Amino acid sequence: MNAVNAIFINTSNQLGEFESGLLAAWMGAVPAAALGGIGSLVVWRYG
């Protein structure tokens, strides 16, 4: 079970880093960070 759990955790971390890098390359670092912060607040408020 630990091996399966580790695969999912590592994969999700890598996908998150890829998405963050892609968004930062497309928008720029500051707007991407601001959008991520706003998204976190929306998820916290309505999630």
N, C-alpha and C positions, 0 to 999 in steps of 0.2 A: 504494500500500500504506500509506503513512503516513496518508493521510486516513481509511482504514478503521480503522486502529489507533487514531487519535485519537478517532474516534466511539465506539469501544468503551470506551476509557479514560475519556473525559468522561462517558459514560452511567453507567458503573459508579460513578464518584465521586459523581454526583448521586443515584443510587439509594441509595448508602451514607449520604449525608447525610440523605436523606429518612427512611430507616429509623431512623437515630440520633435524629433530631428527634421522630419519631412515638413511639419507645420512651421518650424522655425526657419527653415530654408525658404519656404514659400512666402511667409508673412514678415519675417524678421524676428529676432529673439524677444524683444520687448513686447510687441503685440501678441506673440504666441504665449508668452508667460502671463500676460494680462487676461487673455482668453481662457487659459487654463485655470486661473484663479476665479474668474467669473463662473466658469463651468463647475468648479468645485462648490462654490456657494449655491448655485442652482440645485445641484444634487443634494447638498446638505439641507436646503430648505424644503424641497419637494420630494426628496427620495425616501 
